[in-house]
Amino acid sequence: MQKSLPTLTQHNQSGWLFALPGFGLMMLFIVVPFVFAILFSMTNQRLISPNPTQFVGLENYQQLLSVNLLVLDPDVTATGEIKRDNRGDIRYPRIRSYTRNNPDYAHLQGMKEWFSWQWQDKKIAILASDPVFMKAIVNTLLFVLIVAPLQGALALGLALLINQRLRGINLYRAIYFMPVVVSIVVVSILWRFIYDGQNGLLNNLFHTLSFGHFTAVDWLGNPNTALGSIMVMSIWQAVGFHMVIWLSGLQTISPTLYEAAKIEGASSWQTFRYVTWPGLKNTAILVLIVITMQAFALFAQVDVMTNGGPLDSTQTIVFQAVERGYGKQDISGGSAISVVLFIMVLGISLLQRYLTREKN
């Protein structure tokens, strides 16, 4: 009787022994710290606090994520007329004074204005216990939504360009990949000089191209351009890495499929749509997941180029976690932010897996 070979599902002592060092390191540096982060997030732990650590439950999460809505009526005079400032805008009571003096809004005390808008003669204000962290969430999600598709599409375009048998093509591949192997800190410092508002390379270039009509912009000092500037730099820095992934996927597509499409008279777009893109489905899923994970981990660029400013316009979740955990020695707050980030990334990963699943 022929002896059956052991399957991958069977326990193998030698295999477990070989995997044990790697598994142990993963447990030590990933699983155990994460478990401690969950535990610390439910305490008031601070490194330099003389007070003993106490269990506070979900208080840290409530402090981070509490959001409420407040409708303010305009200030009026003794005769009932609406007060206006020197510019003619309607004046509204200060939120802090309004919540303190109104017992019905006692639960809003300590909350700060996140953003607001005017509707008719009323002011609709969205309050948050931690508006800086809420800005960090919005900035991170905005970064992911913009960088992920642009970086993926640009990397695919570069991969299609260099996936040809041309003289010197390896040189172009090396040039495109070069920013990936350079330290992100070094790249951030270089781009900080490029974006300099006085004598930066970008301002000088635009000044020359416009024949002196371009007004210099402080790209990293303006809240309207700071986050966008970091996005551009991040796309440029990592596009070569994803280009290589796309290129590996392109080279797995059988050349006979392209030959058949050529014989059938398919155009370049039809060849890409019906041959190239279907063959890159698994690669596209990988690239999308990798870019998303990298975008959520945005930290070094912000730390080097803007330090979260100006006016908190470049705050991110990871930057907030590091700033609170190490900068302010608030271990419980930093741990809570890390857990919130984990839940967000896990949820988006499961959503991506659901949307990209194979359908019967």
Helices and strands as residue ranges (DSSP letters): H 13-26, I 27-31, H 32-40, H 59-65, E 67-72, H 95-101, G 103-108, E 112-119, E 122-128, H 131-162, H 169-181, H 184-194, H 201-209, H 226-250, H 255-263, H 268-271, I 272-276, H 277-279, H 281-296, H 300-305, H 317-322, I 323-327, H 331-355
